[in-house]
Amino acid sequence: MPDRPHQGARVAFRGWRARRPFWGGLLLALAGGEILLTEKASLKVVMHIGAQGLAGYLLPTLMALLGLLILFNPAQRLFYSITGVLLSLGTWVTSNLGGFLVGLLLGITGSCLAFGWLPDQEPRTSRRKRRKLARATAPTVPEGAERTPA
């Protein structure tokens, strides 16, 4: 039995999501899926056309795979995100202008988010909480005393 009480699935998912570049990996995986959906040719036609037709399916498949790898192996996020940007740019030529620009932009954005994610960053506090904390720790001046400029 664990020492802590049972947590809900939503709380557990939030904790899992906070320890990895979630949005970057998700956007990169969605970009690969979107580009794959914009492909119209059947696999028979692709094999007949050759390597150029196969690259139209290979690049977005690798993008989706890299997005999942970013989610489940965040330690290697730098390599995965750089490769994801290069594959996203490659879809401009091979896959209907990168899935009609939507997949291309999603892939680049997701890769950049994953690249810029910092694993050991302290959680941010809102401006309201920072002001409240500053007021609570500020020295108080008695009512009759004047403040002297320093």
Chimera marker file (.cmm) of the C-alpha trace (Angstrom):
<marker_set name="trace">
<marker id="1" x="0.000" y="0.000" z="0.000" r="1" g="1" b="0" radius="0.5"/>
<marker id="2" x="1.368" y="3.429" z="-0.847" r="1" g="1" b="0" radius="0.5"/>
<marker id="3" x="1.728" y="6.001" z="1.918" r="1" g="1" b="0" radius="0.5"/>
<marker id="4" x="-0.240" y="8.660" z="0.074" r="1" g="1" b="0" radius="0.5"/>
<marker id="5" x="-3.976" y="8.487" z="-0.557" r="1" g="1" b="0" radius="0.5"/>
<marker id="6" x="-5.279" y="7.411" z="-3.955" r="1" g="1" b="0" radius="0.5"/>
<marker id="7" x="-5.055" y="10.234" z="-6.469" r="1" g="1" b="0" radius="0.5"/>
<marker id="8" x="-7.541" y="10.768" z="-9.228" r="1" g="1" b="0" radius="0.5"/>
<marker id="9" x="-6.645" y="10.098" z="-12.832" r="1" g="1" b="0" radius="0.5"/>
<marker id="10" x="-6.713" y="13.798" z="-13.655" r="1" g="1" b="0" radius="0.5"/>
<marker id="11" x="-4.189" y="14.676" z="-10.927" r="1" g="1" b="0" radius="0.5"/>
<marker id="12" x="-1.936" y="11.797" z="-11.978" r="1" g="1" b="0" radius="0.5"/>
<marker id="13" x="-2.107" y="12.916" z="-15.620" r="1" g="1" b="0" radius="0.5"/>
<marker id="14" x="-1.222" y="16.496" z="-14.648" r="1" g="1" b="0" radius="0.5"/>
<marker id="15" x="1.844" y="15.237" z="-12.800" r="1" g="1" b="0" radius="0.5"/>
<marker id="16" x="2.894" y="13.088" z="-15.754" r="1" g="1" b="0" radius="0.5"/>
<marker id="17" x="2.337" y="15.977" z="-18.173" r="1" g="1" b="0" radius="0.5"/>
<marker id="18" x="4.365" y="18.403" z="-16.039" r="1" g="1" b="0" radius="0.5"/>
<marker id="19" x="7.477" y="16.214" z="-16.271" r="1" g="1" b="0" radius="0.5"/>
<marker id="20" x="7.757" y="16.279" z="-20.062" r="1" g="1" b="0" radius="0.5"/>
<marker id="21" x="7.333" y="18.639" z="-23.061" r="1" g="1" b="0" radius="0.5"/>
<marker id="22" x="3.717" y="17.572" z="-23.497" r="1" g="1" b="0" radius="0.5"/>
<marker id="23" x="2.414" y="20.215" z="-25.886" r="1" g="1" b="0" radius="0.5"/>
<marker id="24" x="5.458" y="20.059" z="-28.130" r="1" g="1" b="0" radius="0.5"/>
<marker id="25" x="5.244" y="16.298" z="-28.518" r="1" g="1" b="0" radius="0.5"/>
<marker id="26" x="1.489" y="16.384" z="-28.996" r="1" g="1" b="0" radius="0.5"/>
<marker id="27" x="1.665" y="19.059" z="-31.709" r="1" g="1" b="0" radius="0.5"/>
<marker id="28" x="4.416" y="17.208" z="-33.558" r="1" g="1" b="0" radius="0.5"/>
<marker id="29" x="2.450" y="13.938" z="-33.460" r="1" g="1" b="0" radius="0.5"/>
<marker id="30" x="-0.722" y="15.719" z="-34.622" r="1" g="1" b="0" radius="0.5"/>
<marker id="31" x="1.225" y="17.363" z="-37.450" r="1" g="1" b="0" radius="0.5"/>
<marker id="32" x="2.378" y="13.987" z="-38.704" r="1" g="1" b="0" radius="0.5"/>
<marker id="33" x="-1.169" y="12.661" z="-38.522" r="1" g="1" b="0" radius="0.5"/>
<marker id="34" x="-2.593" y="15.674" z="-40.337" r="1" g="1" b="0" radius="0.5"/>
<marker id="35" x="-0.072" y="15.398" z="-43.160" r="1" g="1" b="0" radius="0.5"/>
<marker id="36" x="-0.793" y="11.683" z="-43.498" r="1" g="1" b="0" radius="0.5"/>
<marker id="37" x="-4.512" y="12.454" z="-43.784" r="1" g="1" b="0" radius="0.5"/>
<marker id="38" x="-3.909" y="14.910" z="-46.630" r="1" g="1" b="0" radius="0.5"/>
<marker id="39" x="-2.226" y="12.219" z="-48.746" r="1" g="1" b="0" radius="0.5"/>
<marker id="40" x="-4.652" y="10.935" z="-51.347" r="1" g="1" b="0" radius="0.5"/>
<marker id="41" x="-2.704" y="8.301" z="-53.286" r="1" g="1" b="0" radius="0.5"/>
<marker id="42" x="-3.043" y="4.627" z="-52.472" r="1" g="1" b="0" radius="0.5"/>
<marker id="43" x="0.008" y="2.599" z="-51.541" r="1" g="1" b="0" radius="0.5"/>
<marker id="44" x="0.007" y="0.871" z="-54.971" r="1" g="1" b="0" radius="0.5"/>
<marker id="45" x="0.387" y="4.217" z="-56.702" r="1" g="1" b="0" radius="0.5"/>
<marker id="46" x="3.089" y="5.298" z="-54.263" r="1" g="1" b="0" radius="0.5"/>
<marker id="47" x="5.147" y="2.175" z="-54.889" r="1" g="1" b="0" radius="0.5"/>
<marker id="48" x="4.743" y="2.652" z="-58.647" r="1" g="1" b="0" radius="0.5"/>
<marker id="49" x="5.881" y="6.297" z="-58.468" r="1" g="1" b="0" radius="0.5"/>
<marker id="50" x="8.967" y="5.429" z="-56.444" r="1" g="1" b="0" radius="0.5"/>
<marker id="51" x="11.008" y="7.058" z="-53.723" r="1" g="1" b="0" radius="0.5"/>
<marker id="52" x="9.401" y="10.488" z="-54.074" r="1" g="1" b="0" radius="0.5"/>
<marker id="53" x="5.939" y="9.037" z="-53.422" r="1" g="1" b="0" radius="0.5"/>
<marker id="54" x="7.214" y="6.905" z="-50.561" r="1" g="1" b="0" radius="0.5"/>
<marker id="55" x="8.812" y="9.960" z="-48.920" r="1" g="1" b="0" radius="0.5"/>
<marker id="56" x="5.369" y="11.570" z="-48.823" r="1" g="1" b="0" radius="0.5"/>
<marker id="57" x="4.294" y="8.857" z="-46.393" r="1" g="1" b="0" radius="0.5"/>
<marker id="58" x="7.614" y="8.260" z="-44.649" r="1" g="1" b="0" radius="0.5"/>
<marker id="59" x="8.260" y="11.810" z="-43.413" r="1" g="1" b="0" radius="0.5"/>
<marker id="60" x="4.893" y="12.371" z="-41.683" r="1" g="1" b="0" radius="0.5"/>
<marker id="61" x="5.050" y="8.874" z="-40.189" r="1" g="1" b="0" radius="0.5"/>
<marker id="62" x="8.444" y="9.705" z="-38.704" r="1" g="1" b="0" radius="0.5"/>
<marker id="63" x="7.058" y="13.037" z="-37.446" r="1" g="1" b="0" radius="0.5"/>
<marker id="64" x="4.269" y="11.262" z="-35.591" r="1" g="1" b="0" radius="0.5"/>
<marker id="65" x="6.774" y="8.771" z="-34.179" r="1" g="1" b="0" radius="0.5"/>
<marker id="66" x="9.074" y="11.577" z="-33.006" r="1" g="1" b="0" radius="0.5"/>
<marker id="67" x="6.127" y="13.302" z="-31.324" r="1" g="1" b="0" radius="0.5"/>
<marker id="68" x="5.381" y="10.143" z="-29.375" r="1" g="1" b="0" radius="0.5"/>
<marker id="69" x="9.060" y="9.693" z="-28.519" r="1" g="1" b="0" radius="0.5"/>
<marker id="70" x="9.168" y="13.226" z="-27.138" r="1" g="1" b="0" radius="0.5"/>
<marker id="71" x="6.203" y="12.369" z="-24.926" r="1" g="1" b="0" radius="0.5"/>
<marker id="72" x="7.524" y="9.064" z="-23.641" r="1" g="1" b="0" radius="0.5"/>
<marker id="73" x="11.293" y="9.696" z="-23.654" r="1" g="1" b="0" radius="0.5"/>
<marker id="74" x="11.762" y="13.385" z="-22.805" r="1" g="1" b="0" radius="0.5"/>
<marker id="75" x="15.469" y="12.961" z="-21.977" r="1" g="1" b="0" radius="0.5"/>
<marker id="76" x="16.265" y="12.894" z="-25.708" r="1" g="1" b="0" radius="0.5"/>
<marker id="77" x="13.960" y="15.785" z="-26.610" r="1" g="1" b="0" radius="0.5"/>
<marker id="78" x="16.700" y="17.930" z="-28.176" r="1" g="1" b="0" radius="0.5"/>
<marker id="79" x="17.596" y="15.350" z="-30.834" r="1" g="1" b="0" radius="0.5"/>
<marker id="80" x="13.955" y="14.507" z="-31.474" r="1" g="1" b="0" radius="0.5"/>
<marker id="81" x="12.914" y="18.147" z="-31.805" r="1" g="1" b="0" radius="0.5"/>
<marker id="82" x="15.736" y="19.070" z="-34.215" r="1" g="1" b="0" radius="0.5"/>
<marker id="83" x="14.911" y="16.024" z="-36.327" r="1" g="1" b="0" radius="0.5"/>
<marker id="84" x="11.221" y="16.982" z="-36.151" r="1" g="1" b="0" radius="0.5"/>
<marker id="85" x="11.924" y="20.472" z="-37.535" r="1" g="1" b="0" radius="0.5"/>
<marker id="86" x="13.944" y="19.030" z="-40.402" r="1" g="1" b="0" radius="0.5"/>
<marker id="87" x="11.257" y="16.473" z="-41.235" r="1" g="1" b="0" radius="0.5"/>
<marker id="88" x="8.561" y="19.162" z="-41.035" r="1" g="1" b="0" radius="0.5"/>
<marker id="89" x="10.470" y="21.302" z="-43.503" r="1" g="1" b="0" radius="0.5"/>
<marker id="90" x="10.942" y="18.274" z="-45.743" r="1" g="1" b="0" radius="0.5"/>
<marker id="91" x="7.201" y="17.769" z="-45.990" r="1" g="1" b="0" radius="0.5"/>
<marker id="92" x="6.978" y="21.085" z="-47.851" r="1" g="1" b="0" radius="0.5"/>
<marker id="93" x="8.361" y="19.290" z="-50.909" r="1" g="1" b="0" radius="0.5"/>
<marker id="94" x="7.098" y="15.744" z="-50.413" r="1" g="1" b="0" radius="0.5"/>
<marker id="95" x="3.584" y="15.994" z="-48.933" r="1" g="1" b="0" radius="0.5"/>
<marker id="96" x="1.198" y="18.527" z="-50.473" r="1" g="1" b="0" radius="0.5"/>
<marker id="97" x="3.074" y="21.591" z="-49.235" r="1" g="1" b="0" radius="0.5"/>
<marker id="98" x="3.360" y="20.145" z="-45.760" r="1" g="1" b="0" radius="0.5"/>
<marker id="99" x="-0.279" y="19.164" z="-45.410" r="1" g="1" b="0" radius="0.5"/>
<marker id="100" x="-1.459" y="22.456" z="-46.909" r="1" g="1" b="0" radius="0.5"/>
<marker id="101" x="0.778" y="24.408" z="-44.476" r="1" g="1" b="0" radius="0.5"/>
<marker id="102" x="-1.211" y="23.277" z="-41.413" r="1" g="1" b="0" radius="0.5"/>
<marker id="103" x="0.907" y="20.209" z="-40.688" r="1" g="1" b="0" radius="0.5"/>
<marker id="104" x="4.094" y="22.071" z="-41.505" r="1" g="1" b="0" radius="0.5"/>
<marker id="105" x="3.336" y="24.866" z="-39.041" r="1" g="1" b="0" radius="0.5"/>
<marker id="106" x="2.123" y="22.448" z="-36.354" r="1" g="1" b="0" radius="0.5"/>
<marker id="107" x="5.293" y="20.388" z="-36.735" r="1" g="1" b="0" radius="0.5"/>
<marker id="108" x="7.632" y="23.358" z="-36.513" r="1" g="1" b="0" radius="0.5"/>
<marker id="109" x="5.751" y="24.833" z="-33.556" r="1" g="1" b="0" radius="0.5"/>
<marker id="110" x="5.675" y="21.538" z="-31.677" r="1" g="1" b="0" radius="0.5"/>
<marker id="111" x="9.367" y="20.909" z="-32.304" r="1" g="1" b="0" radius="0.5"/>
<marker id="112" x="10.284" y="24.392" z="-31.092" r="1" g="1" b="0" radius="0.5"/>
<marker id="113" x="8.188" y="23.945" z="-27.954" r="1" g="1" b="0" radius="0.5"/>
<marker id="114" x="9.891" y="20.630" z="-27.217" r="1" g="1" b="0" radius="0.5"/>
<marker id="115" x="13.335" y="22.117" z="-27.843" r="1" g="1" b="0" radius="0.5"/>
<marker id="116" x="12.718" y="25.039" z="-25.501" r="1" g="1" b="0" radius="0.5"/>
<marker id="117" x="11.231" y="23.020" z="-22.643" r="1" g="1" b="0" radius="0.5"/>
<marker id="118" x="13.259" y="23.070" z="-19.417" r="1" g="1" b="0" radius="0.5"/>
<marker id="119" x="12.804" y="20.027" z="-17.169" r="1" g="1" b="0" radius="0.5"/>
<marker id="120" x="13.914" y="21.465" z="-13.818" r="1" g="1" b="0" radius="0.5"/>
<marker id="121" x="12.201" y="24.828" z="-14.013" r="1" g="1" b="0" radius="0.5"/>
<marker id="122" x="10.288" y="26.011" z="-10.960" r="1" g="1" b="0" radius="0.5"/>
<marker id="123" x="6.555" y="26.444" z="-11.479" r="1" g="1" b="0" radius="0.5"/>
<marker id="124" x="5.656" y="30.003" z="-12.335" r="1" g="1" b="0" radius="0.5"/>
<marker id="125" x="3.603" y="32.122" z="-10.011" r="1" g="1" b="0" radius="0.5"/>
<marker id="126" x="1.119" y="34.679" z="-11.206" r="1" g="1" b="0" radius="0.5"/>
<marker id="127" x="1.729" y="38.380" z="-10.884" r="1" g="1" b="0" radius="0.5"/>
<marker id="128" x="-1.082" y="38.609" z="-8.344" r="1" g="1" b="0" radius="0.5"/>
<marker id="129" x="0.563" y="35.993" z="-6.101" r="1" g="1" b="0" radius="0.5"/>
<marker id="130" x="3.967" y="37.689" z="-6.396" r="1" g="1" b="0" radius="0.5"/>
<marker id="131" x="2.478" y="41.051" z="-5.342" r="1" g="1" b="0" radius="0.5"/>
<marker id="132" x="0.631" y="39.448" z="-2.453" r="1" g="1" b="0" radius="0.5"/>
<marker id="133" x="3.837" y="37.774" z="-1.285" r="1" g="1" b="0" radius="0.5"/>
<marker id="134" x="5.789" y="41.048" z="-1.618" r="1" g="1" b="0" radius="0.5"/>
<marker id="135" x="3.199" y="42.900" z="0.474" r="1" g="1" b="0" radius="0.5"/>
<marker id="136" x="3.269" y="40.207" z="3.134" r="1" g="1" b="0" radius="0.5"/>
<marker id="137" x="7.064" y="40.290" z="3.470" r="1" g="1" b="0" radius="0.5"/>
<marker id="138" x="7.519" y="44.068" z="3.123" r="1" g="1" b="0" radius="0.5"/>
<marker id="139" x="8.468" y="45.917" z="6.323" r="1" g="1" b="0" radius="0.5"/>
<marker id="140" x="5.611" y="47.964" z="7.728" r="1" g="1" b="0" radius="0.5"/>
<marker id="141" x="6.034" y="51.638" z="8.557" r="1" g="1" b="0" radius="0.5"/>
<marker id="142" x="4.306" y="53.023" z="11.684" r="1" g="1" b="0" radius="0.5"/>
<marker id="143" x="1.454" y="55.418" z="10.894" r="1" g="1" b="0" radius="0.5"/>
<marker id="144" x="3.031" y="58.542" z="12.373" r="1" g="1" b="0" radius="0.5"/>
<marker id="145" x="6.485" y="58.036" z="10.858" r="1" g="1" b="0" radius="0.5"/>
<marker id="146" x="7.482" y="59.451" z="7.525" r="1" g="1" b="0" radius="0.5"/>
<marker id="147" x="9.417" y="57.549" z="4.952" r="1" g="1" b="0" radius="0.5"/>
<marker id="148" x="12.851" y="58.930" z="4.308" r="1" g="1" b="0" radius="0.5"/>
<marker id="149" x="14.289" y="58.589" z="0.836" r="1" g="1" b="0" radius="0.5"/>
<marker id="150" x="17.429" y="56.509" z="0.700" r="1" g="1" b="0" radius="0.5"/>
<link id1="1" id2="2" r="1" g="1" b="0" radius="0.2"/>
<link id1="2" id2="3" r="1" g="1" b="0" radius="0.2"/>
<link id1="3" id2="4" r="1" g="1" b="0" radius="0.2"/>
<link id1="4" id2="5" r="1" g="1" b="0" radius="0.2"/>
<link id1="5" id2="6" r="1" g="1" b="0" radius="0.2"/>
<link id1="6" id2="7" r="1" g="1" b="0" radius="0.2"/>
<link id1="7" id2="8" r="1" g="1" b="0" radius="0.2"/>
<link id1="8" id2="9" r="1" g="1" b="0" radius="0.2"/>
<link id1="9" id2="10" r="1" g="1" b="0" radius="0.2"/>
<link id1="10" id2="11" r="1" g="1" b="0" radius="0.2"/>
<link id1="11" id2="12" r="1" g="1" b="0" radius="0.2"/>
<link id1="12" id2="13" r="1" g="1" b="0" radius="0.2"/>
<link id1="13" id2="14" r="1" g="1" b="0" radius="0.2"/>
<link id1="14" id2="15" r="1" g="1" b="0" radius="0.2"/>
<link id1="15" id2="16" r="1" g="1" b="0" radius="0.2"/>
<link id1="16" id2="17" r="1" g="1" b="0" radius="0.2"/>
<link id1="17" id2="18" r="1" g="1" b="0" radius="0.2"/>
<link id1="18" id2="19" r="1" g="1" b="0" radius="0.2"/>
<link id1="19" id2="20" r="1" g="1" b="0" radius="0.2"/>
<link id1="20" id2="21" r="1" g="1" b="0" radius="0.2"/>
<link id1="21" id2="22" r="1" g="1" b="0" radius="0.2"/>
<link id1="22" id2="23" r="1" g="1" b="0" radius="0.2"/>
<link id1="23" id2="24" r="1" g="1" b="0" radius="0.2"/>
<link id1="24" id2="25" r="1" g="1" b="0" radius="0.2"/>
<link id1="25" id2="26" r="1" g="1" b="0" radius="0.2"/>
<link id1="26" id2="27" r="1" g="1" b="0" radius="0.2"/>
<link id1="27" id2="28" r="1" g="1" b="0" radius="0.2"/>
<link id1="28" id2="29" r="1" g="1" b="0" radius="0.2"/>
<link id1="29" id2="30" r="1" g="1" b="0" radius="0.2"/>
<link id1="30" id2="31" r="1" g="1" b="0" radius="0.2"/>
<link id1="31" id2="32" r="1" g="1" b="0" radius="0.2"/>
<link id1="32" id2="33" r="1" g="1" b="0" radius="0.2"/>
<link id1="33" id2="34" r="1" g="1" b="0" radius="0.2"/>
<link id1="34" id2="35" r="1" g="1" b="0" radius="0.2"/>
<link id1="35" id2="36" r="1" g="1" b="0" radius="0.2"/>
<link id1="36" id2="37" r="1" g="1" b="0" radius="0.2"/>
<link id1="37" id2="38" r="1" g="1" b="0" radius="0.2"/>
<link id1="38" id2="39" r="1" g="1" b="0" radius="0.2"/>
<link id1="39" id2="40" r="1" g="1" b="0" radius="0.2"/>
<link id1="40" id2="41" r="1" g="1" b="0" radius="0.2"/>
<link id1="41" id2="42" r="1" g="1" b="0" radius="0.2"/>
<link id1="42" id2="43" r="1" g="1" b="0" radius="0.2"/>
<link id1="43" id2="44" r="1" g="1" b="0" radius="0.2"/>
<link id1="44" id2="45" r="1" g="1" b="0" radius="0.2"/>
<link id1="45" id2="46" r="1" g="1" b="0" radius="0.2"/>
<link id1="46" id2="47" r="1" g="1" b="0" radius="0.2"/>
<link id1="47" id2="48" r="1" g="1" b="0" radius="0.2"/>
<link id1="48" id2="49" r="1" g="1" b="0" radius="0.2"/>
<link id1="49" id2="50" r="1" g="1" b="0" radius="0.2"/>
<link id1="50" id2="51" r="1" g="1" b="0" radius="0.2"/>
<link id1="51" id2="52" r="1" g="1" b="0" radius="0.2"/>
<link id1="52" id2="53" r="1" g="1" b="0" radius="0.2"/>
<link id1="53" id2="54" r="1" g="1" b="0" radius="0.2"/>
<link id1="54" id2="55" r="1" g="1" b="0" radius="0.2"/>
<link id1="55" id2="56" r="1" g="1" b="0" radius="0.2"/>
<link id1="56" id2="57" r="1" g="1" b="0" radius="0.2"/>
<link id1="57" id2="58" r="1" g="1" b="0" radius="0.2"/>
<link id1="58" id2="59" r="1" g="1" b="0" radius="0.2"/>
<link id1="59" id2="60" r="1" g="1" b="0" radius="0.2"/>
<link id1="60" id2="61" r="1" g="1" b="0" radius="0.2"/>
<link id1="61" id2="62" r="1" g="1" b="0" radius="0.2"/>
<link id1="62" id2="63" r="1" g="1" b="0" radius="0.2"/>
<link id1="63" id2="64" r="1" g="1" b="0" radius="0.2"/>
<link id1="64" id2="65" r="1" g="1" b="0" radius="0.2"/>
<link id1="65" id2="66" r="1" g="1" b="0" radius="0.2"/>
<link id1="66" id2="67" r="1" g="1" b="0" radius="0.2"/>
<link id1="67" id2="68" r="1" g="1" b="0" radius="0.2"/>
<link id1="68" id2="69" r="1" g="1" b="0" radius="0.2"/>
<link id1="69" id2="70" r="1" g="1" b="0" radius="0.2"/>
<link id1="70" id2="71" r="1" g="1" b="0" radius="0.2"/>
<link id1="71" id2="72" r="1" g="1" b="0" radius="0.2"/>
<link id1="72" id2="73" r="1" g="1" b="0" radius="0.2"/>
<link id1="73" id2="74" r="1" g="1" b="0" radius="0.2"/>
<link id1="74" id2="75" r="1" g="1" b="0" radius="0.2"/>
<link id1="75" id2="76" r="1" g="1" b="0" radius="0.2"/>
<link id1="76" id2="77" r="1" g="1" b="0" radius="0.2"/>
<link id1="77" id2="78" r="1" g="1" b="0" radius="0.2"/>
<link id1="78" id2="79" r="1" g="1" b="0" radius="0.2"/>
<link id1="79" id2="80" r="1" g="1" b="0" radius="0.2"/>
<link id1="80" id2="81" r="1" g="1" b="0" radius="0.2"/>
<link id1="81" id2="82" r="1" g="1" b="0" radius="0.2"/>
<link id1="82" id2="83" r="1" g="1" b="0" radius="0.2"/>
<link id1="83" id2="84" r="1" g="1" b="0" radius="0.2"/>
<link id1="84" id2="85" r="1" g="1" b="0" radius="0.2"/>
<link id1="85" id2="86" r="1" g="1" b="0" radius="0.2"/>
<link id1="86" id2="87" r="1" g="1" b="0" radius="0.2"/>
<link id1="87" id2="88" r="1" g="1" b="0" radius="0.2"/>
<link id1="88" id2="89" r="1" g="1" b="0" radius="0.2"/>
<link id1="89" id2="90" r="1" g="1" b="0" radius="0.2"/>
<link id1="90" id2="91" r="1" g="1" b="0" radius="0.2"/>
<link id1="91" id2="92" r="1" g="1" b="0" radius="0.2"/>
<link id1="92" id2="93" r="1" g="1" b="0" radius="0.2"/>
<link id1="93" id2="94" r="1" g="1" b="0" radius="0.2"/>
<link id1="94" id2="95" r="1" g="1" b="0" radius="0.2"/>
<link id1="95" id2="96" r="1" g="1" b="0" radius="0.2"/>
<link id1="96" id2="97" r="1" g="1" b="0" radius="0.2"/>
<link id1="97" id2="98" r="1" g="1" b="0" radius="0.2"/>
<link id1="98" id2="99" r="1" g="1" b="0" radius="0.2"/>
<link id1="99" id2="100" r="1" g="1" b="0" radius="0.2"/>
<link id1="100" id2="101" r="1" g="1" b="0" radius="0.2"/>
<link id1="101" id2="102" r="1" g="1" b="0" radius="0.2"/>
<link id1="102" id2="103" r="1" g="1" b="0" radius="0.2"/>
<link id1="103" id2="104" r="1" g="1" b="0" radius="0.2"/>
<link id1="104" id2="105" r="1" g="1" b="0" radius="0.2"/>
<link id1="105" id2="106" r="1" g="1" b="0" radius="0.2"/>
<link id1="106" id2="107" r="1" g="1" b="0" radius="0.2"/>
<link id1="107" id2="108" r="1" g="1" b="0" radius="0.2"/>
<link id1="108" id2="109" r="1" g="1" b="0" radius="0.2"/>
<link id1="109" id2="110" r="1" g="1" b="0" radius="0.2"/>
<link id1="110" id2="111" r="1" g="1" b="0" radius="0.2"/>
<link id1="111" id2="112" r="1" g="1" b="0" radius="0.2"/>
<link id1="112" id2="113" r="1" g="1" b="0" radius="0.2"/>
<link id1="113" id2="114" r="1" g="1" b="0" radius="0.2"/>
<link id1="114" id2="115" r="1" g="1" b="0" radius="0.2"/>
<link id1="115" id2="116" r="1" g="1" b="0" radius="0.2"/>
<link id1="116" id2="117" r="1" g="1" b="0" radius="0.2"/>
<link id1="117" id2="118" r="1" g="1" b="0" radius="0.2"/>
<link id1="118" id2="119" r="1" g="1" b="0" radius="0.2"/>
<link id1="119" id2="120" r="1" g="1" b="0" radius="0.2"/>
<link id1="120" id2="121" r="1" g="1" b="0" radius="0.2"/>
<link id1="121" id2="122" r="1" g="1" b="0" radius="0.2"/>
<link id1="122" id2="123" r="1" g="1" b="0" radius="0.2"/>
<link id1="123" id2="124" r="1" g="1" b="0" radius="0.2"/>
<link id1="124" id2="125" r="1" g="1" b="0" radius="0.2"/>
<link id1="125" id2="126" r="1" g="1" b="0" radius="0.2"/>
<link id1="126" id2="127" r="1" g="1" b="0" radius="0.2"/>
<link id1="127" id2="128" r="1" g="1" b="0" radius="0.2"/>
<link id1="128" id2="129" r="1" g="1" b="0" radius="0.2"/>
<link id1="129" id2="130" r="1" g="1" b="0" radius="0.2"/>
<link id1="130" id2="131" r="1" g="1" b="0" radius="0.2"/>
<link id1="131" id2="132" r="1" g="1" b="0" radius="0.2"/>
<link id1="132" id2="133" r="1" g="1" b="0" radius="0.2"/>
<link id1="133" id2="134" r="1" g="1" b="0" radius="0.2"/>
<link id1="134" id2="135" r="1" g="1" b="0" radius="0.2"/>
<link id1="135" id2="136" r="1" g="1" b="0" radius="0.2"/>
<link id1="136" id2="137" r="1" g="1" b="0" radius="0.2"/>
<link id1="137" id2="138" r="1" g="1" b="0" radius="0.2"/>
<link id1="138" id2="139" r="1" g="1" b="0" radius="0.2"/>
<link id1="139" id2="140" r="1" g="1" b="0" radius="0.2"/>
<link id1="140" id2="141" r="1" g="1" b="0" radius="0.2"/>
<link id1="141" id2="142" r="1" g="1" b="0" radius="0.2"/>
<link id1="142" id2="143" r="1" g="1" b="0" radius="0.2"/>
<link id1="143" id2="144" r="1" g="1" b="0" radius="0.2"/>
<link id1="144" id2="145" r="1" g="1" b="0" radius="0.2"/>
<link id1="145" id2="146" r="1" g="1" b="0" radius="0.2"/>
<link id1="146" id2="147" r="1" g="1" b="0" radius="0.2"/>
<link id1="147" id2="148" r="1" g="1" b="0" radius="0.2"/>
<link id1="148" id2="149" r="1" g="1" b="0" radius="0.2"/>
<link id1="149" id2="150" r="1" g="1" b="0" radius="0.2"/>
</marker_set>
